[in-house]
Amino acid sequence: MKKLLCMVMVIMMAFAVLTGCTAKTEPAATAADAATAAEEPATAAEEPATAAETIKVGILGPHTGDYAVYGLAVKNGAQLYIDQVNAAGGVNGKQIETIVYDNKGDSTEAITAFTRMVDEGITALIGDVLTGNTIAVVGEAYPINMPMITASATAAAVTYDADSDTVFTNVFRTCFIDPFQGEKMAQYASEKLGAKSAAIITQTGNDYSVGLADAFKAKCAELGITIVAEEGYSEGDVDFKSQLTNILAAAPDVVFCPNYYQDDGMIVTQAREIGLTSTFLGGDGWAGVAAYASAEDLEGSFYCSAYAPGSTDAVKAFEAAYTAAYGADTLNMFAATGYDAAMVLVAALAKAEESGAAPASDEYKQAILDGIKSEGPSVQGITSEAGYTFDEYNNPIKSAVIMTVTGGAEVFQETF
């Protein structure tokens, strides 16, 4: 496995140089790219050979629609690593063939796409992307023990059902969980910003938004931060001034806004319009927010992330290779955790190949799951240099990065 990783790193650096020097006729993928509801299966190798010579891996997420910036980032990051592995000879001489579907951010379409992938013979899934979609797919994947690694679904319920005390043993992730992020931002508000009061504005009924908010509120109670206002809004709302006026009247030191980047941008913009000057805080859903509000309005905001751009040589090499292949529009934290998800999965595939079982068989899938736990700690990812060790709920044990928005750019503030 170490030999494979070394080969991939060499190819990654060469790939970045060569593609950066070669004229590209295809435009980089963006959130606005049109695509069909179910994309044609995309293969990482130009000449996928017979089924026996390939290992099929699914990549599922929203590649069009409001949340495409997340889905495209995960897809591109995962595909980039798989392409590098294939260029280095594949896994045990076999090429990895990716089966890619766009679920448009819809849970019903996600289930339909997953079912098609299973019919097409996938042996593991990278995805889903949004929390709600992922939970829906887990309901289908758990009974058949299909290995899943999500790079972005942060709700605790993705890997653990508290009501039945069930750990979904087939599901792992390379991102943080909601409680971790909410707690970290409460601690940051207290320890770094000196906040004594806070307000919260969430999308009602959204698992991600509510999960972060609940954890933030609980941690604030421990730290002595008073929650002076709690406001909610519905999916699709674009006018938040009523909620923000209530928050303005409460005069909080900070406003915790744990939603997705488009809503967050609109909320911050409208907050500044009515004179609310409190510091805004968010979770990793803020990644990409700089495109949805002015530099002046976002200045001094903070959010939790797992990815610090340009922080190490490995990160820089990843960024160069990604930009050369896909452009910079979707280069964000989720591209990095998508790349890491593929790294962890490939390490597990190498272990599964040692079993002698056939890809997609029950024995092979179990060998992948065993391999994720045994090989993960040796995978030095883009967002986890110390490797991927998982807790009893299959959540990664890793440090948090605090990002800030300054001069219209989302930049690394500190590790916290």
ZAMARGU-4260 file (C-alpha; in steps of 0.2 Angstrom, whole numbers, plus 5000, padded with zeros to 4 digits):
<rodrens>
0) 5000/5000/5000 | 5014/5012/5004 | 5022/5008/4987 | 5005/5013/4979 | 5004/5029/4988
5) 5021/5034/4984 | 5018/5031/4965 | 5002/5041/4966 | 5011/5056/4974 | 5023/5056/4960
10) 5010/5054/4947 | 5000/5068/4955 | 5014/5080/4954 | 5018/5076/4936 | 4999/5076/4932
15) 4998/5094/4939 | 5013/5100/4929 | 5008/5091/4912 | 4990/5096/4913 | 4994/5114/4918
20) 5005/5115/4902 | 4993/5107/4890 | 4979/5117/4882 | 4962/5111/4888 | 4948/5112/4876
25) 4935/5107/4889 | 4928/5120/4902 | 4930/5116/4920 | 4915/5109/4929 | 4905/5122/4938
30) 4889/5122/4949 | 4880/5129/4934 | 4884/5115/4922 | 4870/5106/4914 | 4868/5087/4916
35) 4856/5073/4915 | 4847/5067/4930 | 4856/5051/4930 | 4873/5053/4922 | 4881/5040/4910
40) 4893/5029/4920 | 4910/5037/4920 | 4925/5026/4919 | 4942/5032/4926 | 4951/5022/4913
45) 4950/5026/4895 | 4949/5008/4890 | 4939/4999/4904 | 4942/4980/4900 | 4931/4966/4905
50) 4922/4966/4921 | 4934/4954/4929 | 4948/4966/4926 | 4939/4981/4934 | 4933/4986/4952
55) 4917/4996/4951 | 4915/5010/4963 | 4900/5022/4964 | 4900/5041/4966 | 4884/5049/4971
60) 4879/5066/4974 | 4870/5082/4968 | 4880/5087/4952 | 4867/5100/4947 | 4855/5111/4956
65) 4857/5122/4972 | 4870/5111/4980 | 4880/5106/4965 | 4896/5115/4972 | 4897/5102/4986
70) 4893/5087/4974 | 4904/5092/4960 | 4918/5095/4973 | 4917/5078/4981 | 4915/5069/4964
75) 4930/5078/4956 | 4941/5075/4971 | 4937/5057/4972 | 4939/5055/4953 | 4955/5064/4954
80) 4963/5051/4966 | 4955/5036/4957 | 4963/5043/4940 | 4980/5044/4948 | 4978/5026/4955
85) 4973/5019/4939 | 4988/5028/4930 | 4999/5020/4943 | 4993/5003/4938 | 4977/5002/4948
90) 4974/4990/4962 | 4981/4973/4961 | 4982/4976/4942 | 4964/4980/4941 | 4957/4997/4935
95) 4944/5006/4946 | 4929/5010/4936 | 4918/5024/4943 | 4899/5023/4941 | 4893/5041/4943
100) 4875/5047/4946 | 4868/5065/4949 | 4854/5064/4962 | 4850/5083/4961 | 4850/5084/4979
105) 4834/5074/4980 | 4832/5059/4992 | 4821/5049/4981 | 4832/5051/4966 | 4847/5046/4977
110) 4839/5030/4982 | 4834/5027/4963 | 4852/5030/4958 | 4859/5019/4972 | 4848/5005/4966
115) 4854/5007/4948 | 4872/5007/4954 | 4870/4991/4964 | 4862/4983/4948 | 4877/4988/4939
120) 4889/4979/4951 | 4897/4992/4962 | 4907/4985/4976 | 4908/5002/4987 | 4900/5019/4986
125) 4908/5036/4989 | 4893/5047/4994 | 4881/5053/4997 | 4884/5071/4999 | 4870/5080/5008
130) 4865/5073/5025 | 4847/5070/5021 | 4851/5061/5005 | 4864/5051/5013 | 4853/5045/5027
135) 4840/5039/5014 | 4854/5029/5005 | 4860/5022/5021 | 4843/5014/5023 | 4846/5004/5007
140) 4864/5001/5009 | 4865/4994/5027 | 4854/4979/5024 | 4866/4973/5010 | 4882/4978/5019
145) 4887/4990/5005 | 4903/5000/5010 | 4900/5018/5010 | 4911/5033/5013 | 4904/5050/5013
150) 4915/5065/5012 | 4902/5078/5018 | 4887/5071/5027 | 4889/5077/5045 | 4874/5072/5055
155) 4877/5059/5068 | 4863/5049/5062 | 4872/5045/5046 | 4882/5031/5055 | 4872/5029/5071
160) 4853/5027/5075 | 4851/5033/5093 | 4833/5027/5094 | 4838/5009/5090 | 4856/5010/5096
165) 4862/5004/5080 | 4879/5008/5072 | 4878/5007/5053 | 4894/4996/5052 | 4895/4999/5033
170) 4896/5018/5033 | 4911/5029/5036 | 4915/5047/5033 | 4930/5058/5031 | 4921/5074/5037
175) 4917/5080/5054 | 4900/5076/5063 | 4888/5090/5067 | 4890/5090/5086 | 4909/5092/5084
180) 4907/5107/5073 | 4894/5115/5084 | 4904/5112/5100 | 4920/5119/5092 | 4911/5135/5086
185) 4904/5138/5104 | 4921/5135/5111 | 4929/5147/5098 | 4916/5160/5102 | 4920/5159/5120
190) 4939/5157/5121 | 4944/5167/5106 | 4931/5180/5103 | 4926/5182/5121 | 4907/5181/5117
195) 4895/5181/5131 | 4879/5180/5121 | 4874/5172/5105 | 4859/5171/5093 | 4855/5156/5081
200) 4847/5156/5064 | 4843/5139/5056 | 4834/5131/5042 | 4819/5122/5051 | 4819/5104/5048
205) 4836/5103/5040 | 4846/5089/5048 | 4862/5097/5046 | 4857/5115/5051 | 4847/5109/5067
210) 4861/5096/5072 | 4874/5110/5072 | 4863/5122/5081 | 4858/5109/5095 | 4877/5105/5098
215) 4881/5124/5098 | 4867/5128/5110 | 4872/5114/5122 | 4890/5119/5123 | 4885/5137/5125
220) 4876/5132/5141 | 4892/5124/5148 | 4902/5139/5144 | 4891/5152/5151 | 4886/5160/5134
225) 4868/5165/5134 | 4857/5161/5119 | 4847/5178/5117 | 4837/5173/5101 | 4833/5158/5091
230) 4826/5160/5074 | 4821/5148/5060 | 4816/5149/5042 | 4809/5137/5028 | 4818/5129/5014
235) 4817/5141/4999 | 4815/5157/5009 | 4825/5172/5003 | 4819/5186/5014 | 4826/5184/5032
240) 4823/5202/5038 | 4810/5197/5050 | 4820/5185/5059 | 4836/5196/5058 | 4826/5211/5066
245) 4822/5200/5081 | 4840/5195/5082 | 4845/5214/5081 | 4834/5218/5095 | 4843/5205/5106
250) 4860/5212/5102 | 4870/5196/5103 | 4889/5196/5102 | 4889/5182/5089 | 4876/5175/5077
255) 4878/5156/5074 | 4872/5153/5056 | 4874/5134/5053 | 4866/5133/5035 | 4872/5131/5018
260) 4883/5144/5009 | 4869/5151/4998 | 4857/5155/5012 | 4871/5160/5023 | 4877/5173/5010
265) 4859/5180/5009 | 4857/5180/5028 | 4873/5190/5031 | 4869/5202/5017 | 4852/5206/5024
270) 4859/5207/5042 | 4871/5221/5037 | 4857/5230/5028 | 4847/5232/5044 | 4862/5236/5054
275) 4866/5220/5063 | 4885/5220/5066 | 4887/5205/5077 | 4901/5192/5071 | 4894/5178/5061
280) 4899/5160/5064 | 4896/5144/5054 | 4900/5126/5050 | 4908/5118/5035 | 4892/5122/5025
285) 4899/5140/5023 | 4913/5134/5011 | 4910/5144/4995 | 4901/5158/5004 | 4912/5171/4997
290) 4903/5170/4981 | 4886/5174/4989 | 4889/5190/4999 | 4900/5205/4997 | 4918/5206/5005
295) 4913/5220/5016 | 4898/5211/5023 | 4907/5194/5026 | 4923/5202/5034 | 4927/5195/5050
300) 4916/5180/5049 | 4922/5163/5055 | 4918/5145/5051 | 4923/5127/5055 | 4932/5117/5042
305) 4943/5102/5039 | 4953/5109/5026 | 4967/5123/5026 | 4971/5128/5008 | 4990/5129/5004
310) 4995/5124/5021 | 5007/5109/5016 | 5016/5103/5001 | 5004/5088/5000 | 4989/5101/5000
315) 4998/5112/4987 | 5001/5097/4976 | 4983/5091/4977 | 4977/5109/4973 | 4988/5110/4958
320) 4982/5093/4951 | 4964/5097/4955 | 4964/5114/4947 | 4973/5107/4931 | 4960/5094/4929
325) 4944/5103/4934 | 4948/5122/4937 | 4946/5131/4953 | 4927/5134/4954 | 4924/5119/4965
330) 4941/5118/4974 | 4935/5118/4992 | 4935/5108/5008 | 4923/5095/5000 | 4935/5092/4985
335) 4949/5088/4998 | 4938/5076/5009 | 4932/5068/4993 | 4950/5065/4988 | 4953/5058/5006
340) 4937/5047/5004 | 4944/5039/4988 | 4961/5037/4997 | 4954/5027/5011 | 4943/5017/5000
345) 4958/5012/4988 | 4968/5007/5003 | 4954/4996/5008 | 4952/4989/4991 | 4970/4984/4991
350) 4967/4974/5007 | 4951/4967/5000 | 4960/4961/4984 | 4971/4950/4996 | 4956/4940/5001
355) 4954/4932/4984 | 4935/4936/4984 | 4927/4943/4968 | 4923/4961/4968 | 4905/4965/4973
360) 4903/4948/4982 | 4898/4948/5000 | 4915/4942/5005 | 4923/4956/4996 | 4912/4970/5003
365) 4916/4964/5021 | 4934/4963/5017 | 4933/4982/5011 | 4925/4986/5028 | 4938/4977/5038
370) 4951/4986/5027 | 4944/5003/5030 | 4948/5001/5049 | 4964/4992/5047 | 4972/5003/5033
375) 4964/5020/5037 | 4977/5025/5050 | 4991/5023/5037 | 4982/5035/5025 | 4989/5052/5026
380) 4975/5062/5018 | 4974/5080/5013 | 4963/5084/5028 | 4970/5072/5040 | 4989/5070/5040
385) 4989/5059/5055 | 4979/5046/5045 | 4961/5040/5047 | 4957/5032/5063 | 4938/5029/5067
390) 4929/5030/5083 | 4916/5017/5088 | 4903/5026/5077 | 4914/5026/5062 | 4918/5044/5063
395) 4935/5051/5060 | 4946/5057/5074 | 4954/5073/5067 | 4958/5091/5071 | 4947/5106/5066
400) 4952/5121/5055 | 4945/5138/5058 | 4942/5148/5042 | 4939/5167/5041 | 4933/5178/5028
405) 4944/5193/5025 | 4945/5204/5009 | 4932/5193/5001 | 4943/5178/5002 | 4940/5162/5013
410) 4957/5160/5022 | 4965/5149/5035 | 4964/5157/5053 | 4971/5143/5064 | 4969/5125/5070
415) 4958/5124/5085
</rodrens>
